[in-house]
């Protein structure tokens, strides 16, 4: 199953953003070890916005993140934020599974 990983990325400090991204990636690694394909929207967005001249980094990150999430069959929410909640709500509206812990994810 393709599972989006949603949680906070934004922070007031670069250190906070790195810590949040590390947490998302650590959880994604566990999902991969369980036999699923994890996707993180911000991982797709960051290399692009670092090269592009855009007016609003947050909106661009969210646009790319939502495109990534649209390919997912479920989502694992590891923390709340405006963006994570938007991703969760999108998956819920499609009637797909929303998980809040690794223990809830079925084994393939």
WOJOVEN-V856148 format. One record per residue. RES is the residue in one letter. SS is DSSP state (hx for helix, st for strand, lp for the rest). OMEGA is omega in whole degrees, -180 to 180 (NA if undefined). Layout:
res=[RES:RES]
ss=[SS:SS]
omega=[OMEGA:OMEGA]
//
This chain:
res=[X:X:X:X:X:X:X:X:X:X:X:X:X:X:X:X:X:X:X:X:X:X:X:X:X:X:X:X:X:X:X:X:X:X:X:X:X:X:X:X:X:X:X:X:X:X:X:X:X:X:X:X:X:X:X:X:X:X:X:X:X:X:X:X:X:X:X:X:X:X:X:X:X:X:X:X:X:X:X:X:X:X:X:X:X:X:X:X:X:X:X:X:X:X:X:X:X:X:X:X:X:X:X:X:X:X:X:X]
ss=[lp:st:st:st:st:st:lp:lp:lp:lp:lp:lp:lp:hx:hx:hx:hx:hx:hx:hx:hx:hx:hx:hx:hx:hx:hx:hx:hx:hx:hx:hx:hx:lp:lp:lp:st:st:st:lp:hx:hx:hx:hx:hx:hx:hx:hx:hx:hx:hx:lp:lp:lp:lp:lp:hx:hx:hx:hx:hx:hx:hx:hx:hx:hx:hx:hx:hx:lp:lp:lp:lp:st:st:st:st:lp:lp:lp:lp:hx:hx:hx:hx:hx:hx:hx:hx:hx:hx:hx:hx:lp:lp:lp:st:st:st:lp:lp:hx:hx:hx:lp:lp:lp:lp]
omega=[175:-175:174:177:-176:177:-179:170:-176:178:179:-178:175:178:178:178:178:180:179:179:177:179:178:-178:177:179:178:178:178:179:177:179:178:178:179:177:178:174:178:-176:-178:176:176:-173:-171:-180:-179:-177:176:-179:-173:172:-180:-178:-174:-178:-178:-180:179:176:-179:178:180:179:180:176:178:-178:-179:178:-174:179:179:177:173:-179:-177:178:-178:170:179:-179:179:179:177:178:178:-178:178:179:178:-179:177:180:-179:-178:173:180:179:174:178:-178:-179:-175:180:175:180:NA]
//
